Structure formats: structure tokens, C-alpha cells
Amino acid sequence: MNEPNFAHASEAELARILDYYQVRWEYEPRTFPILWNLDGKVIESFSPDFYLPELELYVELTTLKQGLVRRKNRKLRRLRELYPEVRIKLFYARDFKALLLKYGRIDMAASLSGPEGQARLPRVIAQAAGPEAGPAAGVEVDNLLPMPDAVRDSAEAAPTPRPRRPLVRRPRRAALGRRG
């Protein structure tokens, strides 16, 4: 089998570990739409890194900086809301480093996290491609799941979202006390 074009070196290393233990895996076999515009076109999706068919489990690695982890956590929460039957495990950088250290890959533990381990540029997501590129630019259409009925029904009845107010931090008041 030809090795897939991994997005990050950490994914290639996890694939090697799974192969060593003879755990069957598929690389990004399915794309889950998680956000649609009012016309029902996909504007954001999520493709977990691995699927382990014998365990019926998706695995997502995130070894990048914290700002990107927050975004991935948001996408994962959305995926769990829309597809509660999908089992998925998220491995953070610390989890993956611990795994590498456990298997004696100390040399790789530092080099695989963050941009140093980047094997290729990340995939373009539909949202970043812009409307002129089509509703699902950068998304493989053959493995795209349809919009869940509950989402389609709620999108028709959903009110226009209210703009968020900026968070204003007020200075803390000093503890009031009497001096005597």
C-alpha cells in the first residue's frame, strides 16, 4: 500500500506505530460537514486524521500551537453535537510526545510538534477558499456526508445571530476594609 500524503510528520509516525502493532487504519477517509450557509452549502468541515475500523474510532492529532488547538477543539465540539454516534479521540501534543517517549522515540518527540514537523501545507478549507471557488473547495466531494436532517430543519427556523458584544474587563476592586 502506498503511504498517503500526510499533512504532518506526526501523522506519519502514528501510522508507523499503528502498522507495527498491526492496527488497521485509514487516513482521512471521511469529511464531516459542520457548518452550512443559509443555502445549505457546506462552508466548514472536519476530516479526522485516522479511522481505526476494528475499533470504530476516529483519531485526530493536534501538535500545533495553542491558537490552532482552540479552533480544532471548537470543530470537534461541533462534530460531536451533529454526529453523536461518531467516536473520536483527540491527541494533544503532550499526549503524542508521551506516546513517542514511551516507545523510545525521544529524538522525534521534540521535532514532530509544531511547524517543525510539517510535512506539507495544510489543506485549504472551503471557508478560506472564498465563495468564487464553490461551496466545498478543498473538500473531497466523494466522502462528504449529507447535512443531518436536524441541522437542515433548524437552519430554516434559526433566527439571525446577534453580534457578540466585545468582552470588557473591569478593574478589580480592592478589598474594602476598615482600618482602626
Residue, then its C-alpha position, 0 to 999 in steps of 0.5 A: m500500500n502506498e503511504p498517503n500524503f500526510a499533512h504532518a510528520s506526526e501523522a506519519e509516525l502514528a501510522r508507523i506505530l499503528d502498522y507495527y502493532q498491526v492496527r488497521w487504519e485509514y487516513e482521512p477517509r471521511t469529511f464531516p460537514i459542520l457548518w452550512n450557509l443559509d443555502g445549505k452549502v457546506i462552508e466548514s468541515f472536519s476530516p479526522d486524521f485516522y479511522l481505526p475500523e476494528l475499533e470504530l474510532y476516529v483519531e485526530l492529532t493536534t501538535l500545533k500551537q495553542g491558537l490552532v488547538r482552540r479552533k480544532n477543539r471548537k470543530l470537534r465540539r461541533l462534530r460531536e453535537l451533529y454526529p453523536e454516534v461518531r467516536i473520536k479521540l483527540f491527541y494533544a501534543r503532550d499526549f503524542k510526545a508521551l506516546l513517542l517517549k514511551y516507545g523510545r522515540i525521544d529524538m522525534a518527540a521534540s521535532l514532530s510538534g509544531p511547524e517543525g514537523q510539517a510535512r506539507l501545507p495544510r489543506v485549504i478549507a472551503q471557508a478560506a477558499g472564498p465563495e468564487a471557488g464553490p461551496a466545498a473547495g478543498v473538500e473531497v466531494d466523494n466522502l462528504l456526508p449529507m447535512p443531518d436532517a436536524v441541522r437542515d430543519s433548524a437552519e430554516a427556523a434559526p433566527t439571525p445571530r446577534p453580534r457578540r458584544p466585545l468582552v470588557r474587563r473591569p478593574r478589580r476592586a480592592a478589598l474594602g476594609r476598615r482600618g482602626 
